[in-house]
Amino acid sequence: MLIHPWDAPGDDTWQRWLTTHDFGQLAVNGPPGEPPFVQPLHFAYDAGRREAVTHLARPNPLWPAVEATPQVLLSVVDDYAYVPGPWQAEPGTPPEHGVPTSLYAAVQLRCRAHVVDDPSEKAALLNRQTGHFQPEGGSAPAAAGEAPYGRLLSGIRGLRLEVTDVRAKFKYAGKRSSAVRDRIATGLADRNGARDPQARAHVLGREPA
């Protein structure tokens, strides 16, 4: 992923973003001559521990690949929007000469995967995930050998993803003039597509809602 200086966010930016953008794709090396495995999944990122936790069904074909090559990549992309060319034309330039582009936020976590099979450790991992996604509670805690989830633990394997490197890019017209950025922000507000409000917040330099 190419990251220009004007697209590089600070650690506080991408870490805050990951607290609310917790669905990504886990890429694992496939067998020689084959493409990588790519698994969509929810995860919970823990900045203090510098790790993400998740789990998958035991029959998932990803497991042999993870065990053979535990160096994996967790990729998250969101808050994206298409920008028509005329929105990017600098003042004094014909609108039709503006260059179309994409706006987006992307965080790639390079990780060392640790497979979790111990029932008690799996239960603790699941409770961490549930605590992230359901801070209000409402579900019984998982515990090895105890109802209601204890008997289900054998059907899954847990994953602790130890983060070893991070590449983050927040591409939101950072090198454009204030006039162009204002036009893009106005265009996103008027269009009001699915992710336009979030992209507009990034363009304006504030935390998206």
C-alpha positions in Angstrom: 0.0 0.0 0.0 1.5 3.3 -1.1 1.3 5.9 1.7 2.2 9.5 0.8 3.2 11.8 3.7 -0.1 13.7 3.5 -2.1 10.5 3.9 -0.2 9.1 6.9 -2.2 9.3 10.2 -0.8 9.4 13.7 -1.1 6.4 15.9 -4.0 8.0 17.9 -6.0 8.4 14.7 -5.8 4.8 13.4 -6.1 3.3 16.9 -9.3 5.3 17.6 -10.6 4.4 14.2 -10.1 0.6 14.9 -12.2 0.8 18.0 -15.3 1.3 15.8 -14.1 -0.4 12.6 -13.8 -3.9 13.8 -14.6 -6.0 10.7 -11.8 -6.8 8.3 -10.2 -9.5 6.2 -7.5 -11.9 7.5 -5.0 -12.8 4.8 -2.9 -15.9 5.2 -0.3 -17.4 2.8 -1.7 -20.3 0.8 0.2 -23.3 -0.5 3.0 -22.7 -3.0 1.6 -21.6 -6.3 -1.8 -20.9 -4.8 -3.4 -17.5 -3.9 -3.6 -16.5 -0.2 -6.6 -17.4 2.0 -8.7 -14.4 2.8 -11.2 -14.7 5.6 -13.8 -11.9 6.5 -14.2 -11.6 10.2 -15.1 -9.5 13.2 -12.2 -8.8 15.6 -11.5 -6.8 18.8 -8.4 -4.7 18.8 -6.6 -4.1 22.1 -4.2 -1.2 21.8 -2.7 -1.8 25.3 -1.9 -5.4 24.5 -1.1 -4.5 20.9 -3.2 -7.5 19.6 -6.5 -8.4 18.0 -8.5 -11.4 19.0 -11.0 -13.4 17.0 -12.2 -16.9 16.4 -13.2 -19.2 13.6 -15.0 -22.5 13.2 -12.8 -25.5 13.6 -13.5 -26.9 10.1 -12.3 -23.6 8.5 -9.7 -24.4 5.8 -7.6 -21.5 7.0 -6.1 -23.4 10.0 -3.4 -25.5 8.2 -2.2 -22.3 6.5 -2.0 -20.4 9.7 -0.1 -23.1 11.5 2.3 -23.5 8.6 2.9 -19.7 8.3 1.8 -17.7 11.3 2.8 -14.4 9.8 -0.6 -13.0 8.7 -2.2 -9.7 7.6 -5.4 -8.2 9.0 -6.7 -5.6 6.6 -9.5 -3.1 7.4 -10.9 -0.6 4.8 -13.9 1.7 5.3 -15.2 5.3 5.1 -14.6 5.2 1.4 -16.1 7.5 -1.2 -15.8 8.2 -5.0 -14.9 11.8 -5.8 -15.9 12.9 -9.3 -13.3 14.8 -11.3 -14.9 18.2 -11.3 -14.9 18.3 -7.5 -11.1 18.2 -7.6 -10.4 20.9 -10.2 -8.3 23.7 -8.7 -9.6 27.3 -8.9 -9.0 28.6 -12.4 -8.9 25.1 -13.9 -11.8 23.9 -16.1 -14.0 21.5 -14.1 -13.7 18.9 -16.7 -9.9 18.8 -16.1 -10.3 17.7 -12.5 -9.0 14.2 -11.7 -11.4 11.6 -10.2 -10.2 9.8 -7.1 -11.1 7.6 -4.2 -11.2 8.6 -0.6 -10.7 5.9 2.0 -9.3 4.8 5.3 -7.2 1.7 5.5 -5.3 0.0 8.3 -3.2 -3.1 7.7 -2.0 -5.0 10.8 0.9 -7.4 10.2 0.6 -10.0 12.9 2.0 -13.2 14.3 -1.0 -15.6 14.8 -1.3 -17.6 18.0 -3.9 -20.4 17.8 -5.9 -20.9 21.0 -7.2 -24.4 21.7 -7.3 -24.6 25.5 -11.0 -24.4 26.5 -10.5 -21.9 29.3 -8.3 -19.7 27.2 -10.9 -19.8 24.4 -13.6 -18.9 26.8 -11.6 -15.9 28.0 -11.0 -14.8 24.4 -14.7 -15.0 23.5 -15.5 -13.0 26.6 -13.1 -10.3 25.4 -14.8 -10.2 22.1 -18.3 -10.1 23.6 -17.2 -7.3 25.9 -16.1 -5.3 22.9 -19.2 -5.8 20.8 -21.7 -5.9 23.7 -20.5 -3.6 26.4 -24.1 -3.4 27.6 -24.0 -7.1 28.4 -27.0 -9.3 27.8 -25.2 -12.6 27.1 -24.0 -15.2 29.6 -20.2 -15.4 29.9 -18.5 -18.3 28.3 -16.8 -20.8 30.6 -15.2 -24.1 29.9 -17.5 -27.0 30.8 -20.4 -24.8 31.9 -23.7 -24.0 30.2 -24.8 -22.4 28.0 -21.6 -22.2 25.8 -19.2 -24.6 27.3 -20.1 -27.5 25.1 -19.8 -25.3 22.0 -16.1 -24.4 22.6 -14.9 -27.6 20.9 -16.4 -26.3 17.6 -14.2 -23.3 17.4 -10.5 -22.3 17.6 -9.4 -18.9 18.9 -6.8 -16.6 17.4 -4.6 -14.0 19.1 -3.1 -11.8 16.5 0.1 -10.2 17.9 0.7 -7.0 16.0 4.3 -6.7 14.7 3.8 -3.8 12.3 1.2 -1.3 11.2 0.6 0.5 7.9 -2.2 3.0 7.9 -3.5 5.4 5.3 -6.2 8.0 5.5 -6.6 9.3 2.0 -8.8 12.4 2.2 -7.5 15.1 -0.2 -4.6 16.0 2.2 -2.5 17.6 -0.6 -5.4 19.6 -2.1 -6.0 23.3 -1.6 -8.6 24.4 1.0 -10.9 25.5 -1.9 -10.9 22.0 -3.3 -11.3 20.4 0.1 -14.3 22.6 0.8 -15.8 21.7 -2.6 -15.3 18.0 -1.9 -16.9 18.4 1.5 -19.9 20.2 0.0 -20.3 17.6 -2.7 -20.2 14.8 -0.2 -22.8 16.5 1.9 -25.1 17.1 -1.1 -24.7 13.6 -2.4 -25.1 12.0 1.1 -24.3 8.5 0.0 -23.8 5.5 2.3 -20.3 6.5 3.5 -20.3 10.1 2.4 -20.8 11.6 5.9 -17.9 9.6 7.3 -15.6 10.6 4.4 -16.7 14.2 4.7 -15.8 14.2 8.4 -12.3 13.0 7.5 -11.9 15.7 4.8 -12.9 18.4 7.3 -10.3 17.0 9.7 -12.7 15.9 12.4 -13.6 12.5 13.9 -16.4 10.9 11.9 -19.6 10.1 13.6 
